[in-house]
Amino acid sequence: MPAGPSWELLETSRFCAAASASPVPTITPTSVVNQKNGYLIPIPTEPSLHAAARMSCYLAEAVPRLLPSVTCHRLNDAEPFEAYVGRSFDPNRPEETAPPFFTAEALVRDERGTGEVSFGMSPRYEDDDSARAGCSGPPCTVRTGPHGELVTVLDSTMASGVRLVNVSVYKKDTITTASAMNGVLAATPADPGRAYSDSDYRRTRDDLPITVDQLIAVAAAPEMDLFP
C-alpha cells in the first residue's frame, strides 16, 4: 500500500478558482524553431500558472469520475493530478529557452492493486507525418481521436510484467499525453544520474488502472489545450 496521505475525493476548488480568473497574456504571440526538425513551435500566451490551474481543475474532476472506486496518492511532491510547470519560456531569450510543458500524475489504488496515471500538455513540436513515422509498427499503433485527432499509442510490457502505455494526442497547436502503468517504481536508484531500467519497477496489479480509451478521451478533451 502506498505510504503517505490519500484522497478518496480530490479537492478542486483551489485549482478551479485560479483557473476561472481571466488570464492576462504575458507573452506576445510568437514561435520558435525546433532545431531537430525545423518545425515552428507556437508559444502559448496564457500565463503558465493559469494553464496549470486550468489543467488541474479539469483532471481533478474528470479522472475520479472515470475511476470512482480508486483512492489517490501523491506520485511526487504535488497533490494527485495537480499540474505543475516543467519549464517556462523566456520571451527575452527565445533562442535559449524551451517551450513550456505541464505534467500531472497520481498513484491510484483500488481492490485490484496500485498503478500510475499521468497526463501532460506541451506546444506542438512536430507535424502529423513525423508523428506517424515515429509510430510505424508494434509496439506503437496509430489511431484517430474522438474529434478526428491523430493519436499514437505506445503499449509495451517489461520483462517483469509491468505494462506501460503512453498515449499522444496531436491537436492543432498542442500535444497532450496520457500514460498508465500497472506497476510502481520499486526504489529510487542509489545513483541519481542513472536512468531507470525495467528492473527498477515492480508489477502491483494485473491490469492498467485506467483503460487506453479513457486515457485518449481525457487527453483529447478541449480542456487539455494550451491554445483555448
PyMOL commands that set and color helices and strands:
alter all, ss='L'
color gray80, all
select helices_A, chain A and resi 13-20+48-66+128-133+198-200+212-220
alter helices_A, ss='H'
color red, helices_A
select strands_A, chain A and resi 6-7+30-33+40-43+71-73+84-87+101-110+113-123+140-144+150-157+163-170+174-181+183-185+201-203
alter strands_A, ss='S'
color yellow, strands_A
deselect
rebuild
show_as cartoon
